[in-house]
Amino acid sequence: MRKTNCRIGFDDRLVMLITIPVLSFIIPIVFMGCRFGRHPLFSWDKYVTTFVITTALWIGSRQIMIYSRRKYPLFEDVRKRLWFQSVNMFVFTIVFDNLLGFIADDIIFRHGPGHFNSDFFISSNAAAIFCTIMIIAIYESIYFMNALRQSVEEQENLKRENLSAQLNALRTQVNPHFLFNNLNTLCSIIPEDPQQAVAFVQQLSKVYRHILEVKDEKSIPLKDELDVLKAYAFLLHTRFGHNIEIDINVPDEKLQKRVVPLSLQLLMENAVKHNIVSADKPLKIEVFAQNGSLVVSNNLQKKNQLHDSTGIGLDNIRNRYKLLGDKTVEVTEATDHFTVSIPLLAMGES
């Protein structure tokens, strides 16, 4: 497994192994005027000296870079980090290069100790600055490429989470308990009212067809979701009779807004699942638009359940809305009412 420096962001050993020798070869030719066939000759001692200085500059600049990233680790501090890092690297480069310049001048151009060659120092500083710019360019480009790749991977993870959430929603609706209850209802009404049984099967088929059609969608028009919600409400009315009251009241101008698929059925099923539905305590569910959201509200009359609710259904809806932006699902539990408000999305937000 490749080792990665946590501050640098990648394994830079190969970059150093290739780039430092290449720069050490290019710098004497480009900046010092060294040639192979004429004076000043390119020789091994000049190459080794340049190699040592380039390596020292590289390692020093690298340490400044590590310190800068430790000092400004947050993404919003990138501008501060780049300024702090660049200024310190250039100061270090100029000071360090000039301290070694007298030795390098004597070794490379052999002008003798104490001799000041202004042309050499100008060329040397230019080479050192070029080296620093190369270091910044290489490390920052790879750093931001890795950050971009990480961002893309996070987006892919969000897409997978979206798919998982949709599949969970599908499993929540298409589960043995849901199917068992509706088949029991169907069996009880077939002998008594065959015509009602046919209508029940048609509405049940409409719900399942909708589930299969929207399972891969991020959002769907509210009108489509409400059409199927009415079919689902028909199933509940058939099953519970007058023990349940469902009021769906959404103005026409809101119908082109969008919601995450299967959310309304899931909220209505949760209301039935966690509350008493009886002649003495009828369950009342209201669906209406308010303040840019669609509200599903029911009177609270909790069942005595052996296990507390896991909240999987609500988490499912929350997670799918997170994938579509910064709008959140609001849940309010009062002493006598339980209310969930889901954002109504515009076309561009879906």
Secondary structure by P-SEA (a helix, b strand, c coil): cccccccccccccccccccaaaaaaaaaaacccccccccccccaaaaaaaaaaaaaaaaaaaaaaaaaaaacccccaaaaaaaaaaaaaaaaaaaaaaaaaaaaaaaacccccccccaaaaaaaaaaaaaaaaaaaaaaaaaaaaaaaaaaaaaaaaaaaaaaaaaaaaaaaaacaaaaaaaaaaaaaaccccaaaaaaaaaaaaaaaaaaaaccccccccaaaaaaaaaaaaaaaaaaccccbbbbbbbcccccccccccaaaaaaaaaaaacccccccbbbbbbbbbcccbbbbbbbcccccccccccaaaaaaaaaaaaaaccbbbbbbbcccbbbbbbbbcccccc
